[in-house]
Amino acid sequence: MLFSEDRKIPVALKTYPGSIRDVKTVKRIIEEFNLHSSIIVMDHGFVSMEMIDYMSDNMKYIQPLRRNSKIIQKRTFPKDTTV
């Protein structure tokens, strides 16, 4: 489902076969709807280093991470930083 932040309503809904990998589906949706300048919000089903690498190149995204995710180890904060 694609949701318009400006109009505050869903603007597209499309189904895909369940046999297609999530990463491939997201890439197709981004290309089809030209979402390169959008913020993508995903659920746990899309968590993978491949997806994070793809999105990190030039997109904004919100994606839940598992506690043992390797990306958490890559991002460290200075000791005097409050998160």
C-alpha positions in Angstrom: 0.0 0.0 0.0 1.3 3.4 -0.9 0.2 6.3 1.3 0.4 10.0 0.5 1.8 12.1 3.3 0.4 15.3 1.6 -3.1 14.0 1.0 -3.2 11.7 4.1 -4.8 8.9 2.1 -3.8 5.6 0.5 -2.9 6.2 -3.2 -2.1 2.7 -4.5 -2.7 -0.9 -3.5 -1.2 -3.8 -5.4 -0.8 -7.5 -4.7 2.1 -9.7 -5.7 2.4 -13.5 -5.7 3.7 -14.8 -2.4 6.5 -16.7 -4.1 8.4 -13.5 -4.9 11.1 -12.6 -2.4 10.3 -9.4 -0.3 13.5 -7.6 -1.5 12.6 -8.2 -5.1 9.0 -7.0 -4.5 10.2 -3.8 -2.8 12.6 -3.0 -5.6 9.8 -3.5 -8.2 7.5 -1.2 -6.3 10.2 1.5 -6.0 10.9 1.4 -9.7 7.2 1.1 -10.8 6.0 4.1 -8.7 9.3 6.1 -8.8 9.6 6.1 -5.0 13.3 7.0 -4.9 12.6 10.3 -3.1 10.1 8.8 -0.7 10.3 7.4 2.8 9.7 3.7 2.8 8.2 2.1 6.0 8.5 -1.7 6.2 7.7 -4.4 8.7 9.8 -7.3 10.0 9.2 -9.4 6.9 11.6 -7.1 5.0 14.5 -7.2 7.4 17.7 -8.3 5.7 21.2 -6.9 5.1 20.4 -7.0 1.4 17.4 -4.7 1.9 19.3 -2.4 4.2 22.2 -2.1 1.7 19.8 -1.4 -1.2 17.8 1.3 0.8 20.9 2.9 2.4 22.4 3.9 -1.0 20.1 6.9 -1.6 16.7 6.4 0.1 15.1 7.2 3.4 13.5 4.3 5.2 12.1 3.0 8.5 12.6 -0.6 9.2 12.5 -2.6 12.5 15.7 -4.4 13.4 16.2 -7.5 15.5 18.3 -7.0 18.6 21.1 -9.2 17.2 21.1 -7.4 13.9 24.6 -6.8 12.5 23.8 -3.2 11.5 23.3 -2.3 15.2 27.0 -3.2 15.7 28.0 -1.0 12.8 26.4 2.1 14.2 28.0 3.3 17.4 27.4 6.5 19.3 29.9 8.6 21.2 29.8 8.0 25.0 28.4 11.5 25.7 25.5 11.1 23.2 22.0 10.5 24.6 19.8 8.5 22.3 
